[in-house]
Amino acid sequence: MLLFWGVRLTLNWIIGWEGMHHQDWRYTMLHDNNPALWPLINFFGINMMPTLVVFAALLPAYYCAQSAGKLSALTIVGAAVCIIAAVLQIVSDGQMRRFRRDPANKGRHITNGLWKYSRHPNYLGEVSFWWGIYIMMLGQRPDMWWLIFGPVLMPLLFVFISIPMMEKRLLTTRPGYADYKKATSMLLLLPPRRATESA
C-alpha cells in the first residue's frame, strides 16, 4: 500500500513539475509576508511540521508490518479504504490536470467531476489513505489504538492550514470561487447545496 502511495505521489510530482525555476506560490507568499521570520517558518512550518505529521501517520504502518499475520476483517477493511482513497486521488488529480490543460479554463476554477461534490477531493483521498493504514493496523495490533493521533493530525493539517491558505488566494484570483465555496463541501463528497456554474 505504501509503495503504491509513494509511486503515485512521485509520478504526480513528475507530471506536474515545471522546472528548477518554479517555486510553490505558498513559499513565496510566506517569505514576502514574513521576511524576518522566514528562516524559522521555512524550517519549522514548511519542513519540520509536515515531516512530523507524516511520520506520525506512518507509525501505524510500521506496527502493522511488524505484526503481519493472519488477515482480519479490520485489515481487509483498512486495505479497501486505502485502495478507494488512492483511486479518489488518481481520478481527482487527473480531472484537475485535464482542466488546467484547456486554455479556455485559464483563470477559472474546476467545478465538475469529483470537484462538483468536494472542493478538495484529492485531499480527501490523502486523508482517507492514512485512516485506511490505521484501520489495517487495528486488525493486527488493536492494543496500539492510541496511535490514532497520526491519522487525526493529517486532516487537521489540511483543514486548518493548507486549505484556508489556498482558498484565501483562490478567492482573490478565481471569479465565482466564493459562490462555489458556499455551495460545495470542503472535503467530503456531498451533493452541492445549490447549483454552481459548470466548468
C-alpha positions in Angstrom: 0.0 0.0 0.0 2.7 2.4 1.0 4.8 1.6 -2.1 1.7 2.4 -4.3 1.1 5.6 -2.4 4.8 6.7 -2.9 4.8 5.8 -6.6 1.6 7.7 -7.2 2.9 10.8 -5.3 6.2 10.7 -7.2 4.5 10.3 -10.6 2.1 13.1 -9.8 5.1 15.4 -9.0 6.9 14.4 -12.2 3.9 15.1 -14.3 3.3 18.5 -12.7 7.0 19.5 -12.5 7.6 23.0 -14.1 11.4 23.0 -13.9 14.0 24.1 -11.4 12.9 27.8 -11.7 9.5 27.1 -10.3 8.7 27.7 -6.6 5.4 27.0 -4.9 3.4 30.2 -4.5 2.9 29.4 -0.8 6.6 29.6 -0.1 6.9 32.9 -2.0 3.9 34.3 -0.1 5.2 33.2 3.3 8.7 34.7 2.5 7.3 38.0 1.3 4.9 38.4 4.2 7.4 37.5 6.9 10.9 38.1 5.6 12.4 38.4 9.1 10.8 35.2 10.3 11.4 33.3 7.0 14.2 31.0 8.3 12.0 29.8 11.2 8.9 29.5 9.0 11.0 27.6 6.4 12.5 25.1 8.9 9.6 24.5 11.3 6.5 25.3 9.2 7.5 24.1 5.7 9.9 21.3 6.5 9.6 20.1 10.1 5.9 20.1 10.8 4.7 18.2 7.7 7.5 15.7 8.1 6.4 15.0 11.7 2.8 14.7 10.7 3.6 12.2 8.0 5.9 10.3 10.5 3.0 10.2 13.0 0.7 8.9 10.3 3.3 6.2 9.3 3.6 4.8 12.8 0.5 2.5 12.3 2.1 1.2 9.1 5.2 0.2 11.0 3.4 -1.7 13.6 1.1 -3.3 11.0 4.1 -4.5 9.1 5.9 -5.8 12.2 2.8 -7.8 13.2 1.9 -9.2 9.8 0.0 -12.4 10.3 -3.5 -13.8 9.6 -5.8 -11.4 7.8 -8.6 -10.0 10.0 -11.8 -8.2 8.9 -10.4 -4.9 10.0 -7.2 -5.4 8.0 -9.3 -6.1 4.9 -11.5 -3.1 5.5 -8.4 -0.9 6.0 -6.9 -2.1 2.8 -10.2 -1.4 0.9 -10.2 2.2 2.3 -6.6 2.7 1.1 -7.5 1.4 -2.4 -10.6 3.6 -2.6 -8.6 6.6 -1.3 -5.8 6.1 -3.9 -8.4 5.8 -6.7 -10.0 9.0 -5.4 -6.7 10.8 -5.6 -5.8 9.5 -9.1 -9.2 10.4 -10.5 -9.3 13.9 -8.9 -5.7 14.7 -9.9 -6.4 13.6 -13.5 -9.5 15.7 -13.7 -7.6 18.7 -12.4 -4.8 18.2 -14.9 -7.2 17.9 -17.9 -9.0 21.1 -16.7 -5.7 23.1 -16.5 -4.5 21.9 -19.9 -7.5 23.5 -21.6 -6.7 27.1 -22.4 -10.3 28.1 -22.1 -10.2 27.4 -18.4 -7.4 29.9 -17.6 -8.4 31.9 -14.6 -11.3 29.6 -13.8 -11.9 27.0 -11.1 -12.9 23.4 -11.7 -16.5 22.6 -10.7 -17.2 19.3 -12.5 -16.4 15.7 -11.9 -15.5 14.9 -8.3 -14.9 18.6 -7.8 -18.6 19.2 -8.1 -19.1 17.4 -4.8 -15.9 18.4 -2.9 -13.7 21.4 -3.2 -10.7 19.2 -2.4 -11.4 15.6 -3.3 -7.6 14.9 -3.7 -7.1 15.9 -0.1 -10.0 13.7 0.9 -8.2 10.8 -0.7 -4.9 11.7 1.1 -6.6 11.9 4.5 -8.6 8.7 3.9 -5.5 6.7 2.9 -3.9 7.3 6.3 -7.1 6.3 8.0 -7.0 3.1 6.0 -3.5 2.4 7.2 -4.6 3.0 10.8 -7.6 0.6 10.4 -5.3 -2.0 8.9 -3.1 -1.8 12.0 -6.0 -2.2 14.3 -6.7 -5.5 12.6 -3.2 -6.7 13.6 -2.4 -4.7 16.7 -5.6 -3.4 18.4 -3.5 -2.6 21.5 -1.8 0.2 19.6 -5.1 2.1 19.1 -3.6 5.1 20.8 -1.6 5.8 17.5 -4.8 7.4 16.3 -3.1 10.8 16.8 -1.4 10.1 13.4 -4.4 10.0 11.2 -6.1 12.7 13.2 -3.2 15.1 12.7 -3.4 14.7 8.9 -6.9 16.2 8.3 -6.1 18.9 10.9 -3.2 20.0 8.8 -5.4 20.3 5.7 -8.5 21.7 7.3 -6.8 24.4 9.4 -3.6 25.2 7.5 -3.3 24.1 3.8 -6.9 24.6 2.7 -7.5 28.0 4.3 -4.2 29.3 2.9 -5.1 28.0 -0.6 -8.7 29.2 -0.6 -7.7 32.7 0.6 -5.7 33.0 -2.6 -8.4 31.4 -4.8 -11.0 33.9 -3.5 -8.9 36.7 -5.0 -7.8 35.0 -8.2 -10.8 33.0 -9.3 -14.1 34.8 -10.1 -17.0 32.9 -8.7 -15.0 30.9 -6.2 -16.9 32.4 -3.2 -20.2 31.0 -4.6 -18.5 27.7 -5.3 -17.2 27.6 -1.7 -20.6 28.3 -0.3 -22.2 25.6 -2.4 -19.6 22.8 -2.1 -18.4 20.7 0.7 -14.7 21.3 1.8 -13.6 17.6 1.9 -16.5 15.1 2.0 -18.2 14.1 -1.3 -21.6 15.6 -0.8 -24.3 16.9 -3.2 -23.9 20.7 -3.9 -26.0 22.9 -1.7 -27.1 24.8 -4.7 -26.4 24.9 -8.4 -22.9 26.1 -9.4 -21.5 27.3 -12.7 -20.4 24.3 -14.7 -16.7 24.2 -15.6 
